[in-house]
Amino acid sequence: MRKTGVDAGKMPAAEPLAPTRTAPTSMRAGSPRSHDTTPPLPTPHSPLPTPYPLDTLSQNPYNTHHITMIKHIDHTFGFATRAVHGGNEVDRETGAIRRPITMANSYELPYDPSVVNWSSAEGNVYTRNGGANQRYLQEKLALLHEAPDCVVLASGVAALSGVFFTFLKSGDHVIVSDSTYIAAYRLLHELLPAKYGIETTLADTSDWSKIRPLVRENTRLVHIETPSNPTIKISDIKALADIAHNAGALLSVDNTFASPFNQRPLALGADLVVESLTKYLNGHGDAMGGAVLGKKDLIDAICAEAMVNAGGTISPFNAWLIMRGVVTLPLRMARHNENALQLAAFLEALPQVRFVSYPGLKSSRGHAAAAAQMPGGFGGVLAFGLDADHDGHNRFVSRLRVITNAVSLGHDESLIVFLGENDERQYLYPEEFHRGFFRLSVGLEDLADLKADITQALE
Ligand SMILES: Cc1ncc(COP(=O)(O)O)c(C=O)c1O
C-alpha cells in the first residue's frame, strides 16, 4: 500500500498536550489593564516572543503532535483513486482531512526577503505568483493526465492565451484547427496576426494528410481541439504530433470536450494539453478555471508569462471548488458518455432531425479516430440540426422543459444552444451545418426524461 501511514510500532512517544494559546495577562478581560488602550512600550532588552509551534495552534487536543498519515498518490493508482485523493493531505494545523481554502493575497516573508525572487511562481509569496489551493489542484490534474507539470489559471481562455502568448512571437507561423472554441479562433486568426505579425493557417486538421504541406520554415505551433467546438470534429493526435515534431513545432491540444477521463493527449505525443476547468473537470457550472499541462520547462514559461506577468491567476476559492468537482469526474464522465451516446442514437432515428454529429456514432466521420484515442468514451457533447428553418429551431428550444437554453457545457444539467445559419465561421463548417444547428451538452439527468423532453418539444 503506497499510502504511507506511520507504522504504529515506530510511532514517536506521545508528547504532552501542547499548551493552549492564552492572551498576555495585560490584555485579558478583568485584568487591571483591560481598559487601558495604551500599548505597553517595548523594553529595549525584552526577549522576542517565542513563536508557537504550528501544530499547537489547533484547539483539537487529539491532533496536536503529529500527522500520522502522509498520502502518497502517484500515477500507478487507478484513475478514480487519483481523482479522489490527488492533491489532498491532512491539514497540519487542524487535522482536517480536507485541505482548507487559503483566502490570502500575501504570505509571510523569510527573515531576509532579499533571497526571494519576486517573479517566481515557486513558493508562497503573493497569490498572483501562485497560491496554496491552486497548487493542490495542479497536483490533482497532473496526476489525472500523468503529466510532469501543470499550471492552473483563471479560465480556459487564460490557459489558451497563455500557450499562444508564451510560445509565439512576431514572424512565427501557427497551424490551427478550423473548428475550435471561438476565442481560440479570435486570438489566432484575428488578434495575434493583426497586432503582433503572427501568421496563422486555419486548416481542417481532421484530415492529417492535408497538414504536412501547410508546414512552413517558421511554423512553431500546431494547435488542435478534439473533439472540437462546435462541430464535434475529431483530429488524430498521434499523426499531428509527428507532423508538428518533424517541423520542430509544438503540438497543443484543447482537451476540454474529452476531459482526462476520456482522452490523454500527452500519452499520444502532444506537448501541451489545455483544459477549460469550467466544463467537465469542475462539472457543476459554478466556477471558472483553465489548465495547461506538459513538461516542466514549458509550464514554467507559462507560469512566468501568463500568470505572474500577465496576471491570469485563478482565485483560491475557484481552485477549491474545482478541486471538489474533480473528485467525482470519473462517475460523472461515465454517465455523460452513456447519456450522450444513447441520445445521439435516439436523435439520429427521428424524422425531424436532419443530421447528428457525435463521434460515438458509427456514421460519424471521426468515429474510427475517436475510438482509437478516446478509450474512456466519446464525451457528452453532440451537434444536430432539425429539418426546420431559423424560427423552427428557436421554437423547439423554447418548448424544452428540462434541457436548459444556455451556453457552456460539461455541467451537471443538459445545456443547448442554437448556432444560427448566420454564424460568421459558417464557411469553415461542413455543409450540413450551414442551415443552423444546435450544440447539446448532455447532462446527468435520467435519459428517459431527456428523450421525453425532446419528443414533446418536437410535437
Ligand atoms: C473547447 C473549449 N476550450 C476553451 C474554452 C474556454 O473556456 P473558459 O470559458 O473557461 O474560458 C471553451 C469554452 O466554451 C471551450 O469550449
The ligand as a Gaussian input file, in Angstrom:
#p B3LYP/6-31G(d) Opt

LIG

0 1
 C      -13.109000      23.759000     -26.166000
 C      -13.085000      24.968000     -25.285000
 N      -11.906000      25.470000     -24.904000
 C      -11.830000      26.567000     -24.132000
 C      -12.971000      27.214000     -23.706000
 C      -12.854000      28.446000     -22.870000
 O      -13.036000      28.147000     -21.522000
 P      -13.468000      29.255000     -20.448000
 O      -14.880000      29.609000     -20.752000
 O      -13.233000      28.553000     -19.160000
 O      -12.564000      30.422000     -20.638000
 C      -14.223000      26.724000     -24.080000
 C      -15.454000      27.409000     -23.651000
 O      -16.555000      27.058000     -24.030000
 C      -14.284000      25.577000     -24.903000
 O      -15.444000      25.071000     -25.317000

